[in-house]
Amino acid sequence: MNLAERRAIVTGGASGIGRATAIALADLGAHVLVTDIDEAGGSTIAAQFGGSFAMLDVRDPAAWARVVETAGPFDIAFLNAGISTRQGLPPADGLPIINVTDEAYRRIMSINVDGVVYGTRAVLPGMIERGSGDIVATASIAGLVPISMDPVYGLTKHAVVGFVRSMAESITNAADAPDVCISAICPGFTDTNIIGDDARAMLATIGIEVMAADHVAGVVTRSLTERVQGAEWVIWPGVEPSVYTWNPPFPAGAIA
């Protein structure tokens, strides 16, 4: 795979899956813009492979407009920034929703959902104008199955999956449909800031492996090669990555 001359933007690129994917894209020849609210961490990663860095709060549409205006347009957008309601911690006692404050709820919704919507809206016009593009959003296995330990996180990742599937239909059904592919990755538990030491210990006791971020990054680059419109790439330890499909009981586009 050769991404020479392709311009890529990665959100949440200072650590975890974003960091690993930024490096993987650069290794394949892409010009990568690392973005994050962690200026020191993001700048350091970008410097490692000769990329560039921009401060970006994905919750802010004006910030998106500035980044696209100054560093775009982009051929590839990896919309990855995300958090959980209990960042780095094991589940709380009792029903988790009771312990979610208004502030924590608004924060996770704005980063995990608004960040993907604002990002797509910001990069799509440039891709259409250039004639092609690829958008990959980080969802989660929690966007396909229940996650009792953090229902609000599950809510946000189901939202990302629904948005990606619906955007794919929208692009496909558009007049003069642009050559833009949108898909999502749905990894299981991965070595990121969302999982702290206590959470790792809990997962180990129930036999769940925490995947390396590099493994997930490899599936991101694979999704750019195969370009399956509206795909959800399921990533789980020891299992060949696969595209999740569901055939509705009505023709595709019937409710477009």
Secondary structure, DSSP 8 states (H G I E B T S, - for coil): ---TT-EEEETTTTSHHHHHHHHHHHHTT-EEEEEES-HHHHHHHHHHTT-EEEE--TT-HHHHHHHHHHH---SEEEE-----TTTT----SS-GGGG--HHHHHHHHIIIIIHHHHHHHHHHHHHHHHTEEEEEEE--GGGTS--TT-HHHHHHHHHHHHHHHHHHHHHHHSTT--EEEEEEEEE-SBSSTTS-HHHHHHHHHTT---B-HHHHHHHHHHHHHH--TT-EEEEETTEEEEEE----SS-TTTT-
